Amino acid sequence: MQTRPLGRTGIQVSAYALGTMMFGPYGNPDADDCVRIVHRALDGGINFIDTADVYGGDGTSETILGKALRGRRDDVVLATKFNGPMGSDPNRRGNSRRWIVSAVEGSLRRLGVDHIDLYQAHHPEPGTDIEETLSALTDLLRAGKIRAIGHSNLPASEIVEAQWVAERRGMARFRSEQPHYSILNRGIEREILPVCRRYGLGVLVWSPLAMGLLAGRLRKGSAETASAGRLHWARQHLTDERKLDAVEALARIAEQAGLSLPHLALAFVAAHPAVASAIIGPRTPEQLDDLLAGAGTLLDDDLLDQIDEIVPPGTDVGPVDVAYVPPALAQPELRRRTTETRAVRRQSPQ
């Protein structure tokens, strides 16, 4: 397992990071089994673990991870996230100072640690000034409760804005970004990855197996694929014909290269020079073993060129259901004039 610098933090992280979203009732409800996954990942060369307060519901994933790290905390670069709702109270979520200073204490308690190595804003918060968020995070850094700060799912323009605000206000800078990246969704190659390189941000990518489509089990026309498409979190993603056609083409070139499809997919994202680490999210120890077996796989230029022909650089084969959608795309009223305004324009002389 290679290690790489996490941006310019000076922290070295493994090329694969263990993601723990599957720990708990929405993935693997067997806590002891999840603990075994963590220990096998550490023994397999992974030193970077990513979680979030909302994973597993009400902090379950963090609690399980805390149990697994007892006696091995110093072996791990530990990352978690805030922003998601932790209950029905509208103030127990988001990127405000009020919530951040409370959320970090909850994460520290559940994880059983005295500091977090990378504390990340899980999603943008359009209604909260970025200065408010950075101010709170800067204070937590100075207090020693966190070692570095990052964000996830930020558009390129907001990444730049956050860097400018930090510089102009004398606050701590975000040091990492966590976007979605896979062979099927390469849109971040256009602006986000180049911007991250420009500002020296470490990139930790989520779902390099495209939420299971590149895991090798979901194939076009199979009963398993049809069943998976009914999962509440997948909606149309796993039955998108465009994606399934691309998967079939990728499976053929993987077979010709003597690789499994998931090993090809992980090696692809790890090949980008801006990517520090790719998050793998196994649900079972066996899945972890299979993914670790592909660590160190390198793709030559000919193979990368073939992938480019199937999914051109900077393009997405359809959307990702669970990806962040900016308000300007999610809310029609931000793209349309009001009915009254349109009526006035129709009546106005040309």
N, C-alpha and C positions, 0 to 999 in steps of 0.2 A: 504494500500500500504506500503510494507516494504521499509526501506532505508538500503543501504549497503555502505561500504567504497569504494571509487574509488581508488583502489590500496592503496598506502601509501601517497596519497596527503593530507589526513585529511578531504577531501570533502565527504560528505554523499549524495548519489544519490538514487533516487527511483529505485525499481527493474525493472520498465518499464520506458523507455525514449520515449518521443514523437519525432518521425522523421518527417521532413517537406518536404521530397522530392516530395510529392504529391501536395504541395502548388504551384499553378500557372497553366500555360497553358497545362502542361503535365499530370495534375491530376485533381485538383479542381480549375477552373479559377475564382471562386467566392471568392474574397479576404475577404469579410465580413464573409462568411461561414468558411473560414480558421481561421479567428480571433476567431470565436465561438469555433472552435475545440481546440485552444490553451487554452482559458479560461476554457472550460469544463475539459481539461486534468489537469490543475492546481487545479481546484476545486475537482477533483477526486483523488488527492494525488500525481500526477506526479510533480517532481521538476527539471527534467533533460530534456532539449530539444536540439536536434541535427539537424543541418542544414549544408549547404555548399554554397559557392559562386556560384557554377554552377547550383544549383537546381532551376528549373523553368526557366532557361535560363537568363543569364545576371543579376543575383542577385535577381530575382523576389521573391524567397522564403524568402531570408533574409529581403527584404523590407516588405513583409507581416508580418513576425514574429516581426520585429521591431515595427510595428503598434500595434500588439497584446500585446506587452510587456510594452507599455506605462503605467506607474503607478504600474507595477508589476515586474519590473526588479529584485528587491532584492529577489523575491520569487523563482528565477530560477538559476540553474546551466546551463549556456549557452555555448554550444559547436558549433563550425563551422569548416570548412575545406578549405584548399587551394590546388592547384595543377592543377585542370582542366582548360581547355582553356576558357578565358574570352575575346573572340574576335579572329580575324584572325592573329593578331601579334604573332609570335612564342615566343616572350619574355613575353607575358601576360599569362603565364602558368608555371607549373613546380615547382621545389623546390629550385630554386636559390635564393640567397640573394636579387638580383635585383627585383625579382618578389614578394618575401615574404613581403618585407617592403612596397611595394605598395598594395599588396592584402589585408593586414591586415587593412590598412586605408580604403579601399573600403568596407570591411565587417563592420567595426565600424560605418561608415557613414550610410550604409543601415540599420543596426540594431538599430541605434540611441542610442548607448551605448558608454561608455568611456573605457570599458575593456571587454575582452572575457575570460570566465573561463577556457575553454579547446580549444586550437587551434591545429588542427590536419593536418598532411600531408595526403591528400586523397589517394594517391598512391605512391609507390616507384618511384624513378626517377633514373634509372641506369646511365644516363649520368651526374649526378650531385653528387659531392663528399658529403657524409653525413656530413663531417665536415663543409662544406659550409652552409648546411641547419641548423645544430645545432648552428652554430655561430650566424646566423641571429635570430633564435628563442630565444637564450640566451639573446641577446640584447633587444628583445621585452619584455621578462620577467623582465629584470632590469628596463626597462622604464615604467613598470606597465600597459602596454597595453594588456597583457595576463597574466593569473594566473598559467596555467599548459600547457604542450605540450604533444601531442600524435601523433600516426601514425595509418594508416589504411591499411589493406591488405598486411602487410609485411610478407615475409617468415620468418621462425624461425631463419635462419642463419643471416638475416639482422637485426632482433630484437637484437640479441646478439652483432653483430658488432656495432650497434648504441650505446648500453650501454657501450661497451669498449671504443669507441671513446670519449664519453662524459667524462668518468672517466680519461682517459689518457690526454685529452686536457683541463680538468678543465671546462667543459661546462655543461649546464643544461641537465638533463636526460629526455628522454621521459618517461611519466608516465602512458600512456594508449595505448591500441591497439584496433582497431575496425575491426574485421574479420567477414566474413559470417559464420553463424552457425545455423543449423536447424536439425531436426531429419533426413532429407534426405541427409544432407551434414555434416558429422561428422569428416571430415578429420583433422580439427584443434585439435582434441583430441590427436592426435599422438605426435605432437611436440609443436605447437604454444601455446596451453593452458598451458602445463607444463612449458614452458619457461617463459610465462607471470607470472605464480605463483612464479617461481624462482627469478625473478627480481622485484617482487612486483608491476607489472603493473595492472591497472584496465582494465577489458575487457568489452567493449561495443559492443554487437553483432548486426549485421544488417540482416534483412530479416529472422527472426525466423519462419515466415510462408512460407518460400521457395518461395518468389515472388508470393504468392497467392495460391500455390498448397495445402497448409495446412489451408487455410481459410475456407474450408468446402463447397465451391460452385463449384469448378472445380473437376468433377468426371469423371471416365473413360467412354468414349462413349457418353458423353453429348455434346449437340450442343454448350453450353457455353464454354466448354474446347476447342473444335475445333476452335471456333471464337477467343478465347484468344491467341491461338497459332500463330495467324497471326499478333499480335502486334509487332511493329518494335523492341521493346526492349526484347521481349521474345524469338523470333526465335524458337528453338526446345525445350527449357526448359519445356514449359507447355504441350507438346505433347509427351514427352519421356515415352515410354511404361513402362520402369523399374520404373520410378518415380510414374506413375499412379497406377501401381500394388501395390507399397508400400503404397500409399495413401489409397487405398481400405482396405488394411490390418490394417492400423493405425486407420481408421475410425471405423472398427469393434471393436477394443479393446477400443476405446474412448467411443463408445456406451455402451459397456458392463460395463464400469466404471462409466457411468452416466455423462460423460463429452462431451462437444462439441469438435470437432477436433481442432479448434484454441486454445481453453483453454488448451488442452493436449499439443499442440506444444509449447506454450509459457511457460507452467510449466516445460516442459522438459529442455529447454535451461536455465531457471532460476535455475534449480536444480544443475547445475554444480558449484562446489565451486569456480572456477576461474572467473565466470561471475558476474560482478557487476550489469549490467543492459542490458535489451533486448529492442531494438528499435522497436516500433510499428509505422506503417505509415498509419493511417486511411485517407481515402479520404473524408469521410463524418462524421458528428457528430454521426450518428447512428452506424457507424462502430466502432468509438471510444467507445461508450457506451457498445457495445457488448464485446469488448476486456477488458475494465476495469472491467466488471462483473466477469471476471475470475481471477482477481488479488488475490493473496493469495492461489491459488490452489496448493496443494502439491500432488506429486505422490509417492506412496509407492514403496518399493523395488520390489514387485511382478509385478507392472505395468511397472516399468523401465526395469525389466528383459524381459518382453514381447516385449518392444520396441527394446531391444538389439537383440532379435531373428529376428526381421524384418529388421533392419538396424544395423549390428554389430558395436561396438565401433570403432572409428577411420576410418570409411569407408564413401565413397560418393556414392550415387546412381546417377551416371551420373554427368556431370559438370554443373556449373551454368553459363549461357550465359554471364552475365555482370560481373563476377568475374575477378579479376586481374590475368593475365597469365604472368608468368616470361618470360623474353626475350629468355631464353634457350629453352623454349617450344614453344614460338610463332614464332621464327625466325629459319627456317630450316638451314640456313647457320651457325648457332652457334652449330649445332649438326653434321655437315657433313664436311669432308675435301673438299677442293676445287677440281674441276675436274682435274686440273693439278697435284695436289698432288696424287690423286687416280691413275692417269695414270702412274706416276713415280713409285708408289708402285707396280703396276701390272708388270712393266717391270723389276723391281729389282730382282736379283737372290734370291732364297729362302735360 
